[in-house]
Amino acid sequence: MNPKELKAAYKACFATNDGKIVLDDLEQRFGLWRTSYVPDSDETAFREGQRDAVVFIHNTMKEK
């Protein structure tokens, strides 16, 4: 699968009602709209890794 096809697959998946519900859950669960920072640097890195997966989904679906 080439990058253009993969991008189309992400868009198709998350354009459905179920996809929107799942993406919203991922955004809330993994803190897309809040800071990842906590005093423990290992925990901060872990949280940022979770958040980065959701950022990746959003960036993959973006129009360029």
The 8 nearest C-alpha neighbors of each residue, nearest first, counted from 0:
[[1, 4, 5, 2, 3, 6, 8, 7],
 [0, 2, 4, 3, 5, 6, 7, 8],
 [3, 1, 5, 4, 6, 0, 7, 59],
 [2, 4, 6, 5, 1, 7, 0, 8],
 [5, 3, 7, 1, 6, 2, 0, 8],
 [4, 6, 8, 2, 7, 3, 1, 9],
 [5, 7, 3, 9, 8, 4, 59, 60],
 [8, 6, 4, 10, 5, 9, 11, 3],
 [7, 9, 5, 11, 6, 10, 12, 4],
 [10, 8, 12, 6, 7, 11, 13, 60],
 [9, 11, 7, 13, 8, 12, 60, 14],
 [12, 10, 8, 14, 9, 13, 7, 15],
 [13, 11, 9, 10, 14, 18, 8, 15],
 [12, 14, 18, 10, 19, 15, 11, 9],
 [15, 13, 11, 12, 10, 18, 19, 16],
 [16, 14, 18, 17, 13, 12, 19, 11],
 [15, 17, 19, 18, 20, 14, 13, 21],
 [16, 18, 20, 15, 19, 21, 13, 14],
 [19, 17, 13, 15, 21, 20, 16, 12],
 [20, 18, 22, 16, 17, 21, 13, 23],
 [19, 21, 17, 23, 18, 22, 24, 16],
 [22, 20, 24, 18, 23, 19, 17, 25],
 [23, 21, 25, 19, 24, 20, 18, 26],
 [22, 24, 26, 20, 21, 25, 19, 27],
 [25, 23, 21, 27, 22, 26, 28, 20],
 [26, 24, 22, 28, 23, 27, 29, 21],
 [27, 25, 31, 23, 24, 29, 28, 30],
 [26, 28, 24, 30, 25, 29, 23, 31],
 [27, 29, 25, 26, 30, 24, 31, 23],
 [30, 28, 50, 26, 27, 49, 25, 31],
 [31, 29, 33, 27, 32, 28, 26, 50],
 [30, 32, 26, 50, 33, 29, 27, 53],
 [31, 33, 30, 34, 26, 27, 29, 50],
 [34, 32, 30, 31, 35, 29, 36, 27],
 [33, 35, 36, 32, 30, 31, 47, 37],
 [34, 36, 47, 46, 43, 33, 37, 30],
 [37, 35, 43, 34, 38, 40, 46, 47],
 [36, 38, 43, 39, 35, 42, 40, 34],
 [37, 39, 40, 36, 43, 42, 41, 35],
 [40, 38, 42, 37, 41, 43, 36, 44],
 [39, 41, 43, 42, 38, 44, 37, 36],
 [42, 40, 44, 43, 39, 45, 46, 38],
 [41, 43, 45, 39, 44, 40, 46, 37],
 [44, 42, 40, 36, 46, 41, 45, 37],
 [45, 43, 47, 41, 42, 46, 40, 48],
 [46, 44, 42, 48, 43, 47, 41, 49],
 [47, 45, 49, 43, 48, 44, 35, 42],
 [46, 48, 50, 44, 49, 45, 35, 51],
 [47, 49, 51, 45, 46, 50, 44, 52],
 [50, 48, 46, 47, 51, 52, 29, 45],
 [49, 51, 47, 29, 53, 48, 52, 31],
 [50, 52, 54, 48, 53, 49, 47, 55],
 [51, 53, 55, 50, 54, 49, 56, 48],
 [54, 52, 56, 55, 51, 50, 57, 26],
 [53, 55, 51, 57, 56, 52, 58, 50],
 [56, 54, 52, 58, 53, 57, 59, 51],
 [57, 55, 53, 59, 54, 58, 60, 52],
 [56, 58, 54, 60, 55, 59, 61, 53],
 [59, 57, 55, 61, 60, 56, 54, 62],
 [58, 60, 56, 57, 61, 6, 55, 9],
 [59, 61, 57, 58, 10, 6, 9, 56],
 [62, 60, 58, 59, 63, 57, 6, 10],
 [63, 61, 60, 59, 58, 6, 57, 10],
 [62, 61, 60, 58, 59, 6, 3, 57]]
